[in-house]
């Protein structure tokens, strides 16, 4: 999966972190396929922090001088590019009156060589839908099932993708949804998520 140039990456991380659960990730400058498998594969971290299981504890940690946050729970997401997909298991959804925040796996909250090396050992998916704390009050809230526009980012062991203008359709009382959009390198990206 691809990442984005620094200014856009910083803006997206700020956007995803605006939600109470955090989000964003990666640091690559070009997009690539989500996975090399033709069918969906499961993204897990080699240190156990890629999804809600393994030996890594949930929450904020520091590794090799870089801060990370691991999200645990029942949420899952799948991201597909060019018929190649990756599934992110074991994360959380936070639902409020105004937004839904989906965070799965381990986000690396740093830049530089150490952060890049750490991203190669982790997997993360993050997306906020609706009006999160700190957003402009005119931004539409995601108060019910329906169609919304947002951004999402994912990292599968150093391969990252970012979609800045995604269409998300929420269903089942905002507990499931599908997303589609175009990556920063003009690749079609689709996906789905479930909070349980």
C-alpha positions as CSV (number, residue, x, y, z in Angstrom):
1,X,0.0,0.0,0.0
2,X,1.2,3.5,-0.7
3,X,2.0,6.6,1.3
4,X,2.1,10.2,0.5
5,X,4.4,13.2,0.2
6,X,5.3,14.7,3.6
7,X,2.9,17.7,3.6
8,X,-0.1,15.7,2.6
9,X,0.9,12.9,5.0
10,X,1.1,15.4,7.9
11,X,-2.3,16.8,7.0
12,X,-3.8,13.3,6.9
13,X,-2.3,12.2,10.2
14,X,-3.7,15.4,11.7
15,X,-7.1,14.6,10.2
16,X,-7.1,11.1,11.5
17,X,-5.8,12.1,14.9
18,X,-8.6,14.6,15.3
19,X,-10.8,11.7,16.3
20,X,-10.5,10.5,19.9
21,X,-8.9,7.2,18.8
22,X,-6.1,8.5,16.6
23,X,-5.1,7.4,13.2
24,X,-3.0,7.8,10.1
25,X,0.4,6.3,9.3
26,X,3.1,5.5,6.9
27,X,5.7,7.6,5.2
28,X,6.3,6.2,1.7
29,X,6.2,8.6,-1.2
30,X,4.5,6.3,-3.7
31,X,1.5,4.0,-3.9
32,X,1.7,0.3,-4.5
33,X,-0.6,-2.7,-4.3
34,X,-2.2,-3.6,-1.0
35,X,-0.8,-7.1,-1.0
36,X,0.8,-9.5,-3.4
37,X,-1.8,-12.2,-2.8
38,X,-4.7,-12.6,-5.3
39,X,-7.1,-13.3,-2.4
40,X,-7.3,-11.2,0.7
41,X,-4.5,-11.9,3.2
42,X,-4.4,-11.1,6.8
43,X,-2.1,-8.3,8.0
44,X,-0.5,-9.0,11.3
45,X,2.6,-7.5,12.9
46,X,5.7,-9.6,13.3
47,X,5.9,-8.3,16.9
48,X,2.3,-9.2,17.6
49,X,1.1,-5.6,17.4
50,X,-0.6,-5.7,14.0
51,X,-4.0,-6.6,15.0
52,X,-5.8,-7.2,18.3
53,X,-4.0,-10.4,19.2
54,X,-0.4,-11.5,19.6
55,X,1.8,-10.6,22.6
56,X,1.6,-6.8,22.2
57,X,-0.5,-4.9,24.7
58,X,-3.1,-2.4,23.6
59,X,-2.4,1.3,24.0
60,X,0.5,3.7,23.5
61,X,4.0,2.3,23.5
62,X,7.5,3.4,22.6
63,X,9.8,1.1,20.5
64,X,13.3,2.1,19.3
65,X,12.5,5.7,20.3
66,X,9.4,5.8,18.2
67,X,5.9,6.1,19.7
68,X,3.2,3.7,18.5
69,X,-0.4,3.0,19.4
70,X,-2.0,-0.5,19.2
71,X,-5.8,-0.8,18.8
72,X,-7.4,-4.0,20.0
73,X,-11.0,-5.3,19.6
74,X,-13.4,-7.0,17.2
75,X,-13.2,-4.5,14.3
76,X,-11.9,-5.6,11.0
77,X,-11.3,-4.0,7.6
78,X,-10.3,-5.1,4.1
79,X,-8.6,-2.9,1.5
80,X,-8.4,-4.0,-2.1
81,X,-6.3,-2.5,-5.0
82,X,-6.3,-4.1,-8.4
83,X,-8.1,-7.2,-7.2
84,X,-5.4,-7.7,-4.5
85,X,-6.6,-7.3,-0.9
86,X,-5.3,-7.3,2.6
87,X,-7.5,-7.8,5.8
88,X,-6.8,-5.9,9.0
89,X,-8.1,-7.8,12.1
90,X,-8.4,-6.8,15.7
91,X,-9.2,-3.1,16.1
92,X,-11.8,-0.8,17.5
93,X,-14.6,1.5,16.5
94,X,-15.6,4.6,18.5
95,X,-19.1,5.8,17.7
96,X,-20.4,9.1,19.0
97,X,-23.4,11.2,18.0
98,X,-21.3,13.0,15.3
99,X,-18.7,10.5,14.0
100,X,-17.4,7.0,13.7
101,X,-13.7,6.4,14.1
102,X,-12.2,3.0,13.0
103,X,-8.7,2.1,14.0
104,X,-7.2,-1.3,13.6
105,X,-3.7,-2.6,14.3
106,X,-0.7,-0.5,15.2
107,X,0.0,3.0,14.1
108,X,3.5,4.4,14.1
109,X,3.4,8.0,15.3
110,X,6.8,9.2,14.0
111,X,8.9,10.0,11.0
112,X,12.5,9.2,10.0
113,X,14.5,6.1,9.5
114,X,13.5,4.4,12.8
115,X,9.8,5.0,12.2
116,X,10.1,3.7,8.6
117,X,11.8,0.5,9.9
118,X,9.1,0.1,12.5
119,X,6.3,0.5,9.9
120,X,7.8,-2.4,8.0
121,X,6.9,-4.6,11.1
122,X,3.3,-3.3,11.7
123,X,-0.1,-3.2,10.1
124,X,-2.7,-0.4,10.5
125,X,-6.0,0.8,9.1
126,X,-7.6,4.2,10.1
127,X,-10.6,6.2,9.1
128,X,-12.8,8.9,10.7
129,X,-16.3,9.5,9.3
130,X,-18.3,12.6,10.2
131,X,-17.4,15.6,12.3
132,X,-14.7,14.8,14.8
133,X,-13.5,17.0,17.7
134,X,-11.6,19.9,16.3
135,X,-13.3,19.8,12.9
136,X,-15.0,22.9,11.5
137,X,-18.6,23.1,12.8
138,X,-19.8,23.2,9.2
139,X,-18.5,19.8,8.4
140,X,-21.4,17.3,8.2
141,X,-21.8,14.9,11.1
142,X,-22.2,11.1,10.5
143,X,-25.3,10.8,12.6
144,X,-26.9,7.8,10.8
145,X,-26.5,5.2,8.1
146,X,-25.8,6.8,4.7
147,X,-23.2,8.0,2.3
148,X,-20.3,10.2,3.4
149,X,-17.0,11.6,2.1
150,X,-13.8,11.1,4.1
151,X,-10.2,10.0,3.9
152,X,-8.6,6.7,5.0
153,X,-5.1,5.3,5.3
154,X,-3.6,1.9,5.7
155,X,-0.1,0.4,6.2
156,X,0.7,-3.3,5.6
157,X,4.2,-3.9,6.9
158,X,5.7,-0.8,5.1
159,X,3.4,-0.9,2.1
160,X,0.8,1.9,2.5
161,X,-2.2,3.4,0.8
162,X,-3.9,6.7,1.3
163,X,-7.3,7.8,-0.2
164,X,-8.1,11.4,0.5
165,X,-11.5,11.6,-1.1
166,X,-13.2,8.3,-0.3
167,X,-16.9,7.6,-0.5
168,X,-18.1,5.6,2.5
169,X,-21.5,4.0,2.8
170,X,-22.4,3.3,6.5
171,X,-24.9,0.5,7.3
172,X,-26.3,-1.5,10.2
173,X,-26.6,1.4,12.6
174,X,-23.1,2.7,11.6
175,X,-21.4,-0.6,12.6
176,X,-20.5,-1.7,9.0
177,X,-19.6,0.0,5.8
178,X,-17.9,0.0,2.4
179,X,-15.5,2.5,1.0
180,X,-14.2,3.4,-2.5
181,X,-11.9,6.0,-3.9
182,X,-8.7,6.7,-5.8
183,X,-5.3,6.6,-4.2
184,X,-2.8,9.4,-4.5
185,X,-1.2,7.5,-7.4
186,X,-4.6,7.2,-9.2
187,X,-5.3,3.5,-8.3
188,X,-8.8,2.5,-7.6
189,X,-9.2,1.4,-4.0
190,X,-12.2,-0.4,-2.5
191,X,-12.8,-1.9,0.9
192,X,-15.1,-2.7,3.8
193,X,-15.1,-2.6,7.5
194,X,-17.1,-4.1,10.4
195,X,-17.1,-3.0,14.0
196,X,-18.0,-6.4,15.4
